[in-house]
Amino acid sequence: VFHNVLINNSFLKKEHAAIRKCATCFGIRSYYNRCIKKSKLCQKNVRKGILYIIMNNDMINKIVSRRESYMKNERNRTIDFFRAVAILSVLFYHFYYLCNYPYQSIPVIHRILSSGGEIGVTLFFIISGYGICGSLMRMEQTDGSVSWKKFMKKRFVRILPQYYGSIIVLLLITSNSSYMNKKGLFDIGTHMLFIHNWFRSTHGSINGVLWTMGTIFQFYIIAVWIYKCFKKN
């Protein structure tokens, strides 16, 4: 009976895949699975599950609409807000650093401004993780599965031209003699392979801000595996 309601209801039929996930969120599917094991309570609990769906149809509609907008990769204002907070935090920290910490005599202001860089970078990493998860969800929704090869190909196309371009520009405006030695070539090689954040000597050796790209790209490599593990559990 419960399964027929999921399949035949006009609204649920249209968004069956989405509703199954919503039903999981509401605990309805686990409700149904439990009552199958307990045959004496089966009929009673199935009726409760059906009533729950009917009573929460508006709530399910809202969740499905949010999920659809997410799958369409529409702008998320909440994420944009936190992205702005992260940008401003990093900017204020660097201005404060370049001005040689003028508010050291005021502990509260000094502590807030000094921790802005750490807060901003951490927020950027969290937002990146959120974006990666969304990208994998959309891939699974459209292709039916998550492909590591396809995911990494998109990351390469999106990141490598700009990343390598910025390194080339930095090398061109820097004295060539500083990189025409063993250490300089090691700096360039580690940056090209996104492992420059592994070594103290290459951490920020070409440009200080590029260390984050190494961390993010290394996360890309294991992101699909992490996503599948979380989905499985």
Salt bridges, closest charged atoms under 4 A:
ASP80 OD1 - ARG75 NH2 2.71
ASP80 OD1 - ARG83 NH1 2.75
GLU140 OE1 - LYS231 NZ 3.57
ASP143 OD2 - LYS150 NZ 2.60
ASP187 OD2 - LYS183 NZ 3.09
